[in-house]
C-alpha cells in the first residue's frame, strides 16, 4: 500500500468520524430542545452556517438516541471543538435539572 492510499484512508476515516460527531451534536441538541445552529454560532461567530450540520439536520431519519452530557463534551473536545464544548457546557448549566 502506498503512502497516498494510506493518507486518503486516514482522511476519509477522519471525515466519517467528524460526521458522526456532528450527528451526535445535532441529536444532543434535539434531545434538549436546543438549536444547534444557535449554539454553533455562539461558539464560532465568524464562521458561516456549517453546511455539514445543515445536511445532517435535513436528513433527520435517524432513530433518536440518548447522549449524556459528558459524552457530548468529550466528543467535541476530541475533535478540537473546545469553543463549542464551552458553549455546550454553558447550555448544560442552563438546562432544567
C-alpha positions in Angstrom: 0.0 0.0 0.0 1.5 3.3 -1.0 1.5 6.5 1.2 -1.1 8.3 -0.9 -3.6 5.5 -0.3 -2.9 5.4 3.4 -3.2 9.2 3.6 -6.5 9.1 1.7 -7.8 6.4 4.1 -6.8 8.4 7.1 -8.6 11.5 5.7 -11.7 9.5 4.9 -11.8 8.0 8.4 -11.4 11.4 10.0 -14.2 12.8 7.8 -16.5 9.9 8.7 -15.8 10.4 12.4 -16.4 14.1 12.1 -19.8 13.4 10.5 -20.6 11.2 13.5 -19.5 14.0 15.9 -21.8 16.4 14.1 -24.7 13.9 14.1 -24.2 13.4 17.8 -24.2 17.1 18.4 -27.4 17.6 16.4 -29.1 14.8 18.2 -28.0 16.1 21.6 -29.4 19.5 20.8 -32.7 17.9 19.6 -32.9 15.9 22.8 -32.7 19.1 24.8 -34.8 21.3 22.5 -31.8 23.5 21.6 -31.0 25.0 18.2 -27.6 23.5 17.0 -27.1 26.5 14.7 -27.5 29.0 17.5 -25.0 27.1 19.7 -22.6 26.8 16.8 -22.9 30.5 16.0 -22.2 31.4 19.7 -19.1 29.2 19.6 -17.9 30.4 16.1 -19.5 33.8 15.4 -17.2 34.5 12.4 -18.0 31.2 10.6 -20.8 30.8 8.1 -23.5 28.2 8.6 -22.0 24.8 8.9 -23.0 23.0 5.7 -22.3 19.5 7.0 -24.5 20.2 10.1 -27.3 21.6 7.8 -27.3 18.4 5.7 -27.5 16.2 8.8 -30.4 18.3 10.2 -32.2 18.0 6.9 -31.5 14.2 6.8 -33.4 13.6 10.0 -34.3 10.0 9.5 -32.2 8.6 12.3 -33.6 7.0 15.4 -33.3 9.3 18.4 -30.7 8.2 20.9 -29.8 9.4 24.3 -26.4 11.2 24.5 -25.3 12.1 28.0 -23.7 15.5 28.7 -20.3 14.2 29.5 -20.1 12.1 26.3 -21.1 15.1 24.2 -18.5 17.3 25.8 -15.8 14.5 25.4 -16.6 14.0 21.7 -16.5 17.8 21.0 -13.1 18.1 22.7 -11.8 15.0 21.0 -12.3 16.8 17.7 -10.7 20.1 18.9 -14.1 21.9 19.2 -13.2 23.4 22.6 -15.2 26.6 21.9 -18.3 24.6 21.1 -17.7 22.4 24.1 -17.6 25.5 26.3 -20.9 26.8 24.8 -22.5 23.3 25.3 -21.2 23.2 28.9 -22.9 26.6 29.4 -26.1 25.3 27.9 -26.0 22.2 30.1 -25.8 24.5 33.2 -28.9 26.3 32.0 -31.0 23.1 31.4 -33.7 22.3 33.9 -32.5 19.9 36.5 
